[in-house]
Amino acid sequence: MRDVSGLKSVIQGRCPQCRQEKMFAHGAFHPKFLNMHTTCSHCNLQYEREPGFFYGAMYVSYAFSVAIVLVAGFLVYFIGSDPEANVYITVVVIASVVLYPFNFRYSRILFIHLFAGMKYAPEKANE
């Protein structure tokens, strides 16, 4: 099997234990982008360790949302020469809606990779 680095497995949304299979069933812009596999088909790792496990990912999602609002606000300020408030609101809302699939997916991916205590097991990758 191929050896995937930790950063690459996060970017590609792969299992934290074997780094082989993708955690989500569909792409980010597919109508069913919310569908996440319950287990890894390669190493059988159960992603949701207990009911409500991914509630912790909401904190990561909140950080992403704050970053989106700040970046969009600064871009509007510098590109638009400090326009009226409705321009800020419109741009921030559009950016938030367009980036929602990435926010949802990567908040879960980062949460499971960084905070869930699931570690890379090379022996699982080679099974």
N, C-alpha and C positions, 0 to 999 in steps of 0.2 A: 504494500500500500504506500501511498504518497505521504510524506511527512509535511504537515502544515504547521506553520508557526502560530503562536498564540494570537498575535495581532491580526494575522491573516484570517484566522478562524473566526475572530470577532467580526471583522469587516465582511466576511462571507456568510456570517450567521450560521456557523457550524456547531455541532455538538461540543460541549466543553470537555467531555471525557475522551472521546476518540478522535475528534476533529475531522471526521469523515463525512457525515451526513448533515444536510441542511436542516435547521430547526423549523423552518416555515415551509408549508406545502406549496405555496405559490409565490410569484414575484411581488414586488412592492406595489405595482400599478395594476395588478390583477384584481377583478371585483371581489375575490375571496382572499385578499391580502391578510386578513386577520387570522386565518386558519393556521394554527401551529400544530405540529405533530405532538402527540402525547408522549411518545417514546422515540428514541433513536433506533432506526431500523438496523443499524450496524452493531451497536454495543448494548442495546436494550435499556439505556439509561432513561429513567422516567424524569421528564423535565419539571413537572409540577410536583414537588416533593410532598406537599400537603395542601389541603383546600385553602385557597386564598394566598398561596405562595407568591404569586406575582403582584400582590398589592404593594410590595416593596419596590417594584419597578416604577410605581407612580412617582416616587421621589426622583428617580433618574429622569423620568419623563418631564417632571416639573423643571429640572435643571435645563433640559433641552429646550423647553418652552421659553424659559427666561432668556436663554442664549438667542433663540430665534427672534424674540421681541427686541432685544438689544441690538442685534446685528441689523435687523430690518430698520429699526429706528435711526441708527447711526447712518446707514446708507441713504435713507430718505433725507436726513438732515444735510449730509455732505453733497449729495447729488442734486437734491431739489432746493438747496439754499434756504432751509428752514421754512417749508410751506405751512399751510394751515393744518389744524389738528385733524380734520377729516381725511387728509391725504395720509397722515401717519396711521390712522385707524384702518383705512382701506388696505394699505400695503401690509400692515402687520397681520390683519385677518386673512388676506390672500396667502401670504407666506406661511402662516400657521396651517391653513387648510391644505395647501399643496404639499407641505412637509409632514403632514400627519402620519402617513404610512411609515415614513422613516422614523419618526419620533416613537411610534408605537413599537415597531420591530426592534429598533436598537436600544430602547429602554429595557426591554425584556432580555435581549441578547447580552447587554452589558451587565445587567443585574445578575443573570445566571452565571456569567463568566467571572465576575469580580467579587460578588458578595454571597454567593450561595454555597461556597465551600466545595464546589465540584472541581476536582483537579484533573489535569491531563494524565491519562494512563496509557503510555506507549504500547503496553501489551494488549490493550483493548483495540487499539488502532490496527494491529497486525492480525487480529482474529479473522 
